[in-house]
Amino acid sequence: MGERMPQPAVTRPHRPERRPFTTRWNDNDQYGHVNNTVYYEAMDTAVNTWMIEHAGLDPHGDAPIGLVVSSSCEFRASASFPEPLEVALGIERLGSSSVTWSLGIHRAGDDEPLAEGRFVHVFVDAATRRPVPIPTGIRSAIESRLLA
C-alpha cells in the first residue's frame, strides 16, 4: 500500500460574533428536525439584527439597504426543537457595494457548526434599487467588529 498523504490543516472561518436563535415548536419538520428553511431564516435574522444594533441600519428609512443576491448553506448535522441555537457571524469578503457574510449555525456554546452558510448583500439606493457604496456606518462596524 502507498504512503498516506498529509492532510491539510482544517482552518475555521473567523466568525467573532454570535447571535442567539431560539428554535420554535413549528420549526421541526415531519422528520423531527429543524427544517432547512429555518437555518436561512436564522442567518438572515442574525445578519440584519446585527446591522441594526451595531451598524446603524434603518430598514424603514431612506438610506441604502442591503438586498440578498446570493445565499447558500451546507448542512452538517441536525437540531430539533427546543434546542437553543446560535448564529456565528463573520465576513468572507468586503467589497465597495457588497459584503459576503460567513455564517455558522451552532448549538449554544458549541464550536462545531451544524450548518455553514453565506449571504451576499448588495447595498442599493432604497428608492431606485441601484447599487451604491456600503454605508460608512455599516462598513466601519464590519471593519472594527468582524474583521478585527
Secondary structure by P-SEA (a helix, b strand, c coil): ccccccccccccccccbbbbbbbccccccccccccaaaaaaaaaaaaaaaaaaccccccccccbbbbbccbbbbbcccccccbbbbbbbbbccccccbbbbbbbbbccccccccccbbbbbbbccccccccccccaaaaaaaaccccc
